[in-house]
Amino acid sequence: MKKHSLLFRTLRILPLLLVLLQPLQAQTPAKHPAGSVLQDLKKLQVLGSVLYVAAHPDDENTRLIAYLSNEKLYNTGYLAITRGDGGQNLIGPEIREDLGIIRTQELLQARRVDGGHQFFTRANDFGFSKNPEETFTIWDKEQVLADMVWVIRKFRPDVMITRFPPDERAGHGHHTASAILAAEAFDAAGDARRFPEQLKYVEVWQPRRLFWNTGVWSFKSQEEFEKFGKDLLKIDVGGYNPLLGKSYGELAAESRSMHKSQGFGSSGSRGSALEYFQLVKGDKATQSLLEGVNTTWSRVKGGEKVQKLLQKAIDTYQPAQSAAVVPTLLAAKKELDKLPDSYWKQVKAEELQDVLQEAMGLYLEVTANDYAATPGGEVKLQIEAINRSALPVTLKHVRYAFASKDTTLNYNLPDNEPLKYSTAATLPASMPYSQPYWLRKPGTLGMFAIENQQEVGMPENAPAAQVAFELQVTGQPLTVTVPVVYKRTDPVAGEVYRPFIVTPPVFVNVTEKVYMFASQEPKPVQVLVKAGRENLAGSLQLQVPQGWRTEPASVPFTLKEKGGELLVRFMVYPPQGQQEAQLQAVATVDGKNYSQELKEINYSHIPAQVKFPDATAKIVKLDLKKQGQQIGYIMGAGDEIPASLQQIGYNVTLLGDQDMRLSRLQQYDAIIVGVRAYNTVGRLKFWQPVLLEYVKNGGNMIVQYNNNSGLVTPNIAPYPLKLSRDRVTVEDAPVRFLAPGHPVLNTPNKITQQDFSGWVQERGTYFANEWSNDFVPILSSNDPGEAPANGGLLVALYGKGNYIYTGYAFFRELPAGVPGAYRLFANLISLGKNNSDRNSKAAK
């Protein structure tokens, strides 16, 4: 009975493993040179696995992953607790969930380079956290632990490795939490009493040991490290792989350079490179990570015949005649198919299928005539199959499981003669939209909501539609499943692929996410209606809460062509008094309401991504006064503040080289420098003298937060000013007024404690910690248990003007529509417009 129960459980997990362990779908189909075919042949002989664990995208040790995957040939995975949603974006305006989508895809591109698998939990990166105690008040610790146990039970690592220690040396609450959770998950995964609901799909699994991947960075000095390092396991991961033509340091740099939104481009390294490992749990190892672990086919009952045939394939492989090895591989496949179902059987079956395709030069592709279709709609498909070998290959059937459609062919595929044909398939009316699975349901600040247990841990959705090619190769069956993709030819980039997706029939994009009403005057709200299918007709309305009003009440629309667009304009009238609310755009088509936007994320280094957020916008009636109108703005990284300032009526001009003359700068009531501009805008080194001259002549300059490392000039202020890593991460941390009489807190808006309610993610970051007496500190705040941080808002007179440095997170608060942040920022812009402001230094 016990044997039958085990087999039953194993059979139930096989479809799940197919999803987990299938090759990651790149934007362009991978090409496999002869060297990589031999590399993959050798990998078939290694039955060992390692799981690396850390907190965020870019935390992983790409050199170690490249070494483990390509030198040791282990099944290597990286479990990132979060998707990096709380970071900053150096390549575009996307933040929060949109940034998480980008960083997810950057991780997948990194794994395509270094050969690893990628996993996640449902934890949301809510921003910087100073300690694990704070982290676990926002994350649901038990749920994150359950997700980690789930990944361990599915991936079955023989060894786990953490990037960080479980203490303050980790430098970030998420980092520390990842190490704490990894140690707990190490034990829980092998305990049937923990998370027993998972055992419907997977079995318990106990890794052999848990290491911490440490280094000199975690010690006070090189001397301390060298003394302690004598007891650590050391591995040289700096080798060269002749089959790939690269060192593991070079592979690591290519992998890490995929983290472009974080600015982590790296140069390759060559030569010896030691990594150090401290044992945390499990039995001691003195020579290697998987010491004592059986990584041969003898760990699978009956696997000896498979091993011998695979070794024969390796020994007889000739790069110039790669297809000659296929009969041996098919013989190995036949023996593998006879084995009882097990985890390693499924993993190696997937790998073996890939190697067979590579060796034969077998190319199978299904492309759609458009990148998107709607449920119940028809999609036209182009099929291509080519056998680039002399082996006899017959294409028996092509099955479109997503459309309950089959094609019987029995077509022989001659050497290098492509079979191409067109067909059409109708999508089921019940087919789900291609919304990223972790965004389908509303979550919390710390956790995404995921309903389907089997999707937990997956890096992305399974392909929306897949096609199975059933072949016979030298008389033996081989089934290959490929995703439906969209392909076009770009005149510059050439062949460009993107995933095929399923969408709603209509999109209603509200053109702004926040509308600020600074008076009783109505504002125009525009909604872009876009057709997801042909012959679309319906009506559009804006739903607003009581007290607000829209004109007109609804607008009819007709769009004949798929992709057609119509811009609809409503006037929205605010209520009396300050108020925060939400509007929603709703399109009614065929008696059904739709309220989804289409959000596309397009960067050349990742596949195109889409999501369908709710078509909502925040509307705020704001009690606001302003002085000054003309703003000159120097853009920073991921900067949305110019649009926010335009929302409340400022005229904003983006500044460049042509503007850096005093005669032109003097027309602006304030010049604002965007977040991290002194880290990312190299020209500021040359612009700084004229900007300070502008201040000296009576201008008002506002500098938002900058990282304290990598400044393009050390002299970002007219007086000595030193930036730190001090930050206040609790968004509702108390704020104290150090200079209550200062104009910044009084003119033209009277700032009160109420103005600091409703802030999001954090108070601020990279506060100054040293400044000259010329500066007046305005505000003080701190996280619980920490010393006051007084350098978040500093104001100095310089000549006839004012220089302001602020680390407070206006770059998050203004796009989020926080009323008090707008009122305070308007005061910063207004500084110096009254003669009384000139006495600001004495206003303390």
GINORGI-V318332 format. One record per residue. RES is the residue in one letter. PHI is phi in degrees with one decimal (999 if undefined). PSI is psi in whole degrees, -180 to 180 (* if undefined). Layout:
BEGIN
{{RES	PHI	PSI} {RES	PHI	PSI}}
END
This chain:
BEGIN
{{M	999	-40} {K	-63.3	-41} {K	-63.0	-44} {H	-63.3	-40} {S	-62.8	-42} {L	-64.9	-45} {L	-62.8	-40} {F	-61.7	-45} {R	-63.9	-41} {T	-62.5	-43} {L	-61.7	-35} {R	-70.0	-26} {I	-88.6	-10} {L	-62.5	-45} {P	-59.2	-35} {L	-65.5	-42} {L	-65.6	-34} {L	-57.5	-40} {V	-72.3	-44} {L	-67.2	-40} {L	-107.0	7} {Q	-68.4	151} {P	-58.5	141} {L	-65.5	138} {Q	-83.5	110} {A	-81.7	170} {Q	-66.6	-37} {T	-119.4	137} {P	-56.3	139} {A	-73.1	144} {K	-106.7	143} {H	-121.2	102} {P	-68.0	166} {A	-59.3	-36} {G	-61.9	-41} {S	-71.9	-26} {V	-64.9	-45} {L	-64.6	-38} {Q	-57.5	-46} {D	-70.9	-32} {L	-60.7	-45} {K	-64.8	-36} {K	-63.5	-29} {L	-60.5	-23} {Q	-89.2	-4} {V	-111.1	121} {L	-115.7	67} {G	-140.0	154} {S	-144.7	149} {V	-135.9	138} {L	-119.5	120} {Y	-94.1	139} {V	-129.8	130} {A	-153.1	-168} {A	-97.7	-39} {H	-132.0	163} {P	-56.7	140} {D	84.4	-3} {D	-79.7	-21} {E	-71.9	153} {N	-88.4	95} {T	-67.5	-30} {R	-67.4	-42} {L	-67.4	-42} {I	-62.2	-43} {A	-61.2	-41} {Y	-65.6	-49} {L	-63.3	-39} {S	-78.9	-34} {N	-109.6	-23} {E	-96.7	-53} {K	-81.9	-18} {L	64.0	28} {Y	-78.2	154} {N	-73.1	106} {T	-114.5	131} {G	-126.9	156} {Y	-120.9	121} {L	-101.6	108} {A	-94.5	123} {I	-59.7	-39} {T	-122.8	173} {R	-99.4	8} {G	77.9	25} {D	-63.9	-25} {G	-91.3	4} {G	-84.4	-174} {Q	-100.4	162} {N	-121.7	116} {L	-89.8	-5} {I	-114.4	-6} {G	-175.2	-174} {P	-86.0	-7} {E	-67.5	133} {I	-134.4	176} {R	53.5	-131} {E	-59.9	-36} {D	-64.6	-40} {L	-65.7	-37} {G	-60.3	-37} {I	-64.7	-45} {I	-60.9	-48} {R	-70.5	-29} {T	-60.4	-48} {Q	-68.9	-33} {E	-63.9	-39} {L	-63.6	-42} {L	-63.8	-39} {Q	-64.8	-39} {A	-61.4	-42} {R	-68.5	-31} {R	-65.1	-27} {V	-80.8	-49} {D	-93.5	-7} {G	91.8	8} {G	-89.6	171} {H	-101.6	156} {Q	-121.5	136} {F	-137.0	161} {F	-140.8	166} {T	-106.4	-177} {R	-89.8	8} {A	-68.4	138} {N	-97.3	132} {D	-75.7	100} {F	-89.5	8} {G	112.9	-177} {F	-62.5	139} {S	-130.5	137} {K	-85.8	-21} {N	-156.6	161} {P	-68.1	-26} {E	-60.7	-45} {E	-64.5	-43} {T	-56.7	-45} {F	-76.5	-9} {T	-80.2	-16} {I	-108.0	-44} {W	-76.4	149} {D	-83.5	97} {K	-55.9	-44} {E	-65.4	-35} {Q	-72.4	-40} {V	-63.7	-42} {L	-60.4	-43} {A	-60.3	-41} {D	-64.5	-40} {M	-65.6	-41} {V	-61.9	-41} {W	-58.7	-46} {V	-64.6	-42} {I	-62.3	-44} {R	-67.4	-28} {K	-83.3	-46} {F	-82.6	-24} {R	54.1	59} {P	-71.0	139} {D	-73.9	-32} {V	-136.8	142} {M	-113.1	148} {I	-135.9	131} {T	-101.2	150} {R	-80.1	-30} {F	-122.0	158} {P	-84.8	163} {P	-87.6	38} {D	-144.5	-171} {E	-65.5	-16} {R	-63.0	-20} {A	-66.8	-24} {G	80.4	1} {H	-160.5	135} {G	-56.7	-37} {H	-66.3	-40} {H	-60.4	-51} {T	-60.2	-44} {A	-60.6	-37} {S	-62.2	-38} {A	-72.3	-40} {I	-61.3	-47} {L	-66.8	-37} {A	-61.5	-41} {A	-65.8	-40} {E	-69.4	-40} {A	-67.5	-34} {F	-53.9	-44} {D	-78.1	-42} {A	-68.4	-31} {A	-62.4	-29} {G	-95.2	7} {D	-109.2	112} {A	-65.0	-16} {R	-79.4	-18} {R	-92.8	127} {F	50.9	55} {P	-64.1	-22} {E	-61.4	-24} {Q	-70.7	-21} {L	-73.3	-3} {K	-68.0	-24} {Y	-117.1	-31} {V	-133.7	169} {E	-107.3	162} {V	-63.4	153} {W	-148.0	131} {Q	-114.8	109} {P	-61.5	157} {R	-73.7	-42} {R	-157.9	161} {L	-124.6	127} {F	-113.4	157} {W	-107.3	122} {N	-80.6	90} {T	-97.4	-178} {G	-174.1	-177} {V	-62.5	-25} {W	-62.5	-21} {S	-94.6	6} {F	-118.1	161} {K	-70.0	-29} {S	-154.0	165} {Q	-62.8	-37} {E	-63.9	-44} {E	-62.4	-41} {F	-63.6	-45} {E	-63.9	-36} {K	-67.8	-46} {F	-73.1	-32} {G	-65.6	-14} {K	-62.3	-27} {D	-95.5	4} {L	-94.6	152} {L	-74.3	129} {K	-116.5	136} {I	-135.5	131} {D	-85.7	112} {V	-108.2	17} {G	-96.4	22} {G	-71.3	177} {Y	-117.0	135} {N	-107.2	104} {P	-66.4	-26} {L	-70.0	-31} {L	-97.4	-16} {G	73.0	25} {K	-146.8	152} {S	-80.4	164} {Y	-71.9	-25} {G	-68.1	-35} {E	-71.9	-42} {L	-60.6	-42} {A	-61.6	-41} {A	-65.8	-40} {E	-63.3	-41} {S	-65.4	-50} {R	-64.8	-31} {S	-68.8	-9} {M	-72.2	-17} {H	-81.9	61} {K	-72.3	-31} {S	-67.0	-17} {Q	-100.6	-2} {G	67.8	43} {F	-108.6	33} {G	-58.2	135} {S	-132.0	154} {S	-97.6	143} {G	-70.9	153} {S	-123.3	154} {R	-131.8	149} {G	103.0	176} {S	-56.2	140} {A	-150.0	113} {L	-89.0	138} {E	-115.6	148} {Y	-119.6	142} {F	-135.4	127} {Q	-106.0	129} {L	-69.8	131} {V	-106.3	-46} {K	-145.2	157} {G	93.9	-173} {D	-83.6	153} {K	-69.0	145} {A	-129.1	134} {T	-113.4	-14} {Q	-117.9	-38} {S	-153.4	163} {L	-63.3	-42} {L	-100.3	30} {E	-54.2	129} {G	83.6	-4} {V	-93.2	129} {N	-76.4	113} {T	-110.9	18} {T	-102.4	176} {W	-67.7	-11} {S	-70.8	-11} {R	-76.9	-9} {V	-110.8	122} {K	-58.7	124} {G	84.4	9} {G	-82.5	-4} {E	-62.6	-39} {K	-65.4	-39} {V	-62.4	-45} {Q	-59.5	-45} {K	-62.8	-43} {L	-67.4	-39} {L	-65.3	-38} {Q	-65.2	-39} {K	-60.4	-42} {A	-61.9	-42} {I	-64.8	-45} {D	-67.1	-31} {T	-100.6	0} {Y	-65.7	131} {Q	-123.8	117} {P	-54.4	-36} {A	-75.6	-15} {Q	-135.0	61} {S	-63.2	-31} {A	-68.9	-17} {A	-64.1	-20} {V	-84.9	-10} {V	-61.9	-45} {P	-56.3	-39} {T	-66.4	-41} {L	-65.6	-36} {L	-67.2	-35} {A	-65.0	-39} {A	-64.6	-40} {K	-63.1	-40} {K	-62.3	-41} {E	-69.8	-38} {L	-63.3	-40} {D	-63.1	-25} {K	-77.3	-19} {L	-70.3	152} {P	-60.3	149} {D	-62.4	136} {S	-159.7	170} {Y	-59.8	-53} {W	-69.3	-29} {K	-60.5	-45} {Q	-67.3	-43} {V	-60.3	-49} {K	-72.8	-28} {A	-63.1	-42} {E	-64.3	-45} {E	-64.0	-42} {L	-64.1	-40} {Q	-59.8	-42} {D	-63.4	-43} {V	-66.1	-38} {L	-58.6	-45} {Q	-61.9	-45} {E	-61.2	-46} {A	-65.5	-35} {M	-82.9	-14} {G	65.4	32} {L	-78.5	118} {Y	-115.3	121} {L	-127.9	128} {E	-146.7	141} {V	-129.2	116} {T	-116.4	143} {A	-94.7	158} {N	-76.2	-10} {D	-148.3	159} {Y	-80.9	-8} {A	-142.5	150} {A	-146.5	165} {T	-108.2	155} {P	-54.7	135} {G	83.7	-6} {G	-89.5	165} {E	-95.0	141} {V	-124.4	132} {K	-91.6	133} {L	-120.6	143} {Q	-113.3	123} {I	-104.4	134} {E	-132.6	132} {A	-139.6	130} {I	-144.3	131} {N	-101.3	110} {R	-100.0	57} {S	-156.0	168} {A	-85.3	1} {L	-69.4	144} {P	-73.2	117} {V	-127.7	130} {T	-119.7	129} {L	-90.1	107} {K	-82.7	-53} {H	-141.4	154} {V	-124.4	121} {R	-115.7	128} {Y	-106.9	83} {A	-61.5	-33} {F	-65.7	-21} {A	-118.5	10} {S	50.0	49} {K	-134.0	137} {D	-127.4	152} {T	-127.4	123} {T	-96.3	126} {L	-118.5	-52} {N	51.0	48} {Y	-106.4	126} {N	-76.0	133} {L	-101.1	97} {P	-66.7	163} {D	-58.4	118} {N	62.8	27} {E	-116.1	108} {P	-71.9	143} {L	-99.8	124} {K	-132.5	135} {Y	-155.2	162} {S	-111.9	149} {T	-151.1	178} {A	-137.2	150} {A	-140.2	147} {T	-102.7	126} {L	-73.7	144} {P	-62.2	146} {A	-64.3	-22} {S	-92.8	5} {M	-63.6	131} {P	-73.7	154} {Y	-70.1	157} {S	-87.7	44} {Q	-72.1	134} {P	-49.1	131} {Y	-60.7	-30} {W	-80.4	-4} {L	-112.8	7} {R	-67.4	-36} {K	-119.6	149} {P	-61.8	137} {G	-108.0	-153} {T	-122.2	180} {L	-55.7	-37} {G	-105.0	-13} {M	-140.9	138} {F	-81.9	154} {A	-98.6	121} {I	-128.3	121} {E	-89.1	-34} {N	-91.8	111} {Q	-55.3	-37} {Q	-73.2	-12} {E	-88.1	-16} {V	-57.6	133} {G	92.8	-24} {M	-66.4	142} {P	-71.6	-31} {E	-155.7	174} {N	-61.7	149} {A	-63.6	154} {P	-52.7	143} {A	-62.7	-36} {A	-143.5	139} {Q	-132.9	153} {V	-126.6	133} {A	-103.6	126} {F	-100.0	118} {E	-101.0	116} {L	-121.9	165} {Q	-122.8	127} {V	-116.9	117} {T	47.9	39} {G	86.3	-4} {Q	-104.3	143} {P	-74.1	144} {L	-147.4	123} {T	-112.2	127} {V	-123.0	126} {T	-106.6	131} {V	-127.0	151} {P	-79.8	149} {V	-73.9	132} {V	-130.5	169} {Y	-112.3	139} {K	-134.8	138} {R	-139.9	165} {T	-108.4	115} {D	-91.5	136} {P	-64.5	-20} {V	-105.2	-52} {A	-83.4	-16} {G	82.8	-134} {E	-73.2	120} {V	-124.6	128} {Y	-108.4	153} {R	-149.7	155} {P	-63.8	147} {F	-82.3	136} {I	-131.4	164} {V	-114.5	130} {T	-129.4	165} {P	-64.3	163} {P	-75.1	-18} {V	-146.1	145} {F	-120.0	146} {V	-131.5	95} {N	-90.9	114} {V	-74.3	127} {T	-69.6	-22} {E	-127.6	152} {K	-92.3	-17} {V	-138.4	135} {Y	-122.5	119} {M	-103.3	126} {F	-107.8	106} {A	-90.8	-1} {S	-152.6	-173} {Q	-83.1	-2} {E	-68.4	141} {P	-70.8	162} {K	-125.0	146} {P	-77.3	135} {V	-120.2	120} {Q	-105.1	139} {V	-124.6	126} {L	-91.8	114} {V	-91.4	127} {K	-128.2	135} {A	-85.8	128} {G	-90.5	-7} {R	-151.1	175} {E	-77.7	160} {N	52.1	60} {L	-102.1	129} {A	-140.9	141} {G	-179.8	-160} {S	-136.1	155} {L	-125.2	139} {Q	-141.3	160} {L	-105.7	124} {Q	-93.8	124} {V	-128.8	155} {P	-74.5	170} {Q	-59.2	139} {G	100.6	-23} {W	-99.6	160} {R	-146.5	144} {T	-121.9	147} {E	-132.4	128} {P	-74.5	175} {A	-72.5	-36} {S	-156.0	162} {V	-135.7	126} {P	-77.0	154} {F	-145.4	153} {T	-139.5	128} {L	-130.9	114} {K	-78.8	-38} {E	-99.5	145} {K	-63.1	133} {G	87.9	-6} {G	-63.9	151} {E	-131.9	151} {L	-143.3	127} {L	-94.7	118} {V	-107.7	135} {R	-114.8	126} {F	-114.2	153} {M	-104.8	128} {V	-111.4	128} {Y	-106.1	127} {P	-84.4	165} {P	-85.6	178} {Q	-75.8	147} {G	80.6	155} {Q	-67.8	134} {Q	-158.6	143} {E	-113.6	134} {A	-151.4	-171} {Q	-140.8	138} {L	-109.9	158} {Q	-137.4	132} {A	-88.4	133} {V	-133.5	125} {A	-104.5	135} {T	-109.3	119} {V	-131.8	125} {D	53.5	39} {G	77.9	4} {K	-117.2	140} {N	-91.5	138} {Y	-129.0	134} {S	-141.8	53} {Q	-116.9	140} {E	-91.7	164} {L	-109.7	115} {K	-113.2	117} {E	-108.9	139} {I	-121.1	115} {N	-125.7	113} {Y	-136.2	148} {S	-69.0	-20} {H	-92.1	-3} {I	-135.7	158} {P	-62.0	148} {A	-58.9	139} {Q	-122.6	150} {V	-133.9	154} {K	-146.8	164} {F	-124.9	76} {P	-71.7	162} {D	-61.5	140} {A	-81.8	72} {T	-124.9	163} {A	-148.2	146} {K	-80.9	135} {I	-120.6	131} {V	-131.0	120} {K	-87.4	119} {L	-115.8	133} {D	-85.5	97} {L	-140.2	137} {K	-120.7	148} {K	-133.3	151} {Q	-132.6	129} {G	93.8	151} {Q	-135.3	-33} {Q	-97.7	122} {I	-117.6	130} {G	-100.1	131} {Y	-128.0	131} {I	-104.1	114} {M	-67.3	140} {G	-104.3	-154} {A	-91.9	128} {G	56.4	47} {D	-101.5	119} {E	-112.3	7} {I	-66.8	-38} {P	-52.6	-45} {A	-64.6	-36} {S	-65.6	-40} {L	-68.6	-36} {Q	-64.3	-30} {Q	-60.2	-32} {I	-104.4	20} {G	97.0	4} {Y	-76.4	148} {N	-92.6	116} {V	-112.6	128} {T	-116.9	127} {L	-80.5	129} {L	-96.7	148} {G	-142.3	-167} {D	-54.2	-40} {Q	-65.5	-17} {D	-95.8	-8} {M	-84.3	60} {R	-132.2	140} {L	-56.5	-38} {S	-62.5	-29} {R	-87.6	-36} {L	-68.2	-28} {Q	-68.5	-10} {Q	-76.5	-12} {Y	-96.1	137} {D	-70.7	-27} {A	-154.7	148} {I	-115.3	125} {I	-114.5	132} {V	-103.2	125} {G	-71.3	171} {V	-61.7	133} {R	59.9	20} {A	-63.1	-37} {Y	-72.9	-6} {N	-96.7	-26} {T	-119.8	-18} {V	-105.2	97} {G	-60.4	-29} {R	-67.6	-17} {L	-62.0	-25} {K	-58.8	-35} {F	-93.8	-24} {W	-80.2	-23} {Q	-56.1	-43} {P	-59.1	-42} {V	-74.1	-30} {L	-64.5	-43} {L	-69.4	-31} {E	-65.9	-37} {Y	-58.2	-46} {V	-62.4	-47} {K	-57.9	-31} {N	-90.8	14} {G	112.3	6} {G	-81.8	171} {N	-123.6	114} {M	-115.6	126} {I	-115.7	119} {V	-109.9	120} {Q	-86.6	176} {Y	-59.1	147} {N	-133.8	148} {N	-65.5	141} {N	-78.8	-2} {S	-116.8	147} {G	76.6	28} {L	-70.7	139} {V	-71.0	-21} {T	-147.1	140} {P	-76.0	-15} {N	-101.6	71} {I	-82.9	-8} {A	-131.7	162} {P	-74.0	-16} {Y	-127.9	164} {P	-54.6	129} {L	-150.8	124} {K	-117.3	123} {L	-85.4	153} {S	-129.6	-174} {R	-99.3	12} {D	-62.1	137} {R	-151.8	161} {V	-120.1	108} {T	-90.1	-20} {V	-81.5	116} {E	-67.0	-21} {D	-110.2	23} {A	-60.1	143} {P	-57.6	143} {V	-118.5	128} {R	-109.6	144} {F	-92.4	112} {L	-82.4	-28} {A	-130.9	72} {P	-61.8	-22} {G	-91.4	-1} {H	-67.9	142} {P	-54.3	-31} {V	-59.6	-27} {L	-99.7	3} {N	-134.6	-21} {T	-132.2	130} {P	-85.0	-4} {N	-109.2	133} {K	-78.8	110} {I	-84.0	131} {T	-127.3	177} {Q	-60.2	-28} {Q	-61.0	-28} {D	-70.2	-9} {F	-107.2	15} {S	-93.1	151} {G	78.2	12} {W	-69.2	156} {V	-117.5	144} {Q	67.3	-45} {E	-166.5	163} {R	-79.2	-47} {G	179.3	176} {T	-149.4	158} {Y	51.4	52} {F	-67.2	156} {A	-74.4	147} {N	-121.0	-7} {E	-141.4	137} {W	-156.8	157} {S	-76.5	166} {N	-66.9	-8} {D	-70.9	-19} {F	-91.2	146} {V	-109.7	116} {P	-74.4	132} {I	-99.9	-42} {L	-128.0	158} {S	-137.3	141} {S	-156.3	164} {N	-166.0	155} {D	-74.1	160} {P	-54.1	134} {G	79.3	4} {E	-111.7	162} {A	-70.0	153} {P	-58.4	138} {A	-105.6	110} {N	-102.4	0} {G	-99.5	25} {G	-85.0	-21} {L	-147.4	108} {L	-122.6	136} {V	-126.6	135} {A	-134.9	139} {L	-75.2	136} {Y	-140.6	109} {G	62.7	-125} {K	-94.3	-2} {G	-118.6	-170} {N	-127.2	137} {Y	-115.2	131} {I	-125.0	130} {Y	-114.8	131} {T	-135.2	130} {G	-98.9	-3} {Y	-64.9	147} {A	-83.5	57} {F	-61.0	-29} {F	-65.5	-20} {R	-96.4	-39} {E	-74.3	-40} {L	-67.3	-48} {P	-61.3	-23} {A	-86.0	-3} {G	72.7	37} {V	-82.0	114} {P	-58.0	-46} {G	-63.3	-34} {A	-64.8	-38} {Y	-64.0	-43} {R	-64.7	-42} {L	-68.8	-41} {F	-66.0	-37} {A	-62.1	-36} {N	-65.3	-39} {L	-61.4	-44} {I	-65.3	-36} {S	-77.7	-12} {L	-57.3	132} {G	92.3	-4} {K	-82.0	-18} {N	-107.8	146} {N	-60.9	-31} {S	-64.5	-22} {D	-66.6	-21} {R	-66.7	-17} {N	-94.8	25} {S	-63.3	-32} {K	-67.1	-33} {A	-83.2	-7} {A	-74.1	-4} {K	-57.1	*}}
END
